[in-house]
């Protein structure tokens, strides 16, 4: 089912900052990300992620999207 998922982008003044991104639900808690987040670093369009109740996420599979030249990824 295509819709949206809420990803944890970080914290500001000890409060969570979330980003809503388009995604397709694959199974409970697992989504295919359809649009690259602007604030939630570590995933991109095409990635499959497992999302926890607090919005934190783990990338299960990379979808092949690349960051612009000069941008750094913490998992590169």
N, C-alpha and C positions, 0 to 999 in steps of 0.2 A: 504494500500500500504506500503510495507516494504522499508525502506530507512534509513535516519538519521535525527536527530534533534539536534539543537544547544542549549546547556544549559549554563546559566551563572554560572561560577564557583566562581566568586569573582572579586576583583579589584586589580590591581597592579599599583602603581603610578597614581591612579585616572583613570585608563583605564580599561575597562572591559576585563576579561579573560574568554573565552568561551571554552567549550568542546563539541566536536561532538561525539554523541553516536548513536549506531544503535537503530532504533525504528520503530514501525508500526503506521502509521497515522490512527486514529480511526474516528475522525471528525475534523473539522476546529479547530486547536490549541490544540487538545487533542491527546496524543500519548501513546502507550504501549512501555515502555523502554525494549529493548532486551538485552542490555549489561550494567553491572554496571559501572557507571562513576568512574574515578580515582580521579578527582578534584572537580566535582560538588557534594558536600555533600548534603545528605537529600533524595536521591532516589537511587533505586537499580533495577537490572533486574527484570522484572515482574510487576513493579509499573506502574500505569496509571497516567500521569501528564498532567496538563494544562499549556501550555507554552505561555508566553507573547512575544511581538515583541522584547523586549530587552533580551530575553533568560531566564528571571527569571521564576520560575516554582512553581506550587502548586501540591502536591501529592493528587490525588483524591481517589486512592485506592492502598493499599499496596499489593505487589505480593508475599510476603512470604520469600523473600531472607533475610538472616541474615548476620550481620557483623561478622568478626572474633572475637573470645573471647578477651575481653579487650578493644575493640573499643567502643566508646560512640556515641550515636545518640542524637541530640538535642531534639528529640520528644519522647524519651523513657520514 
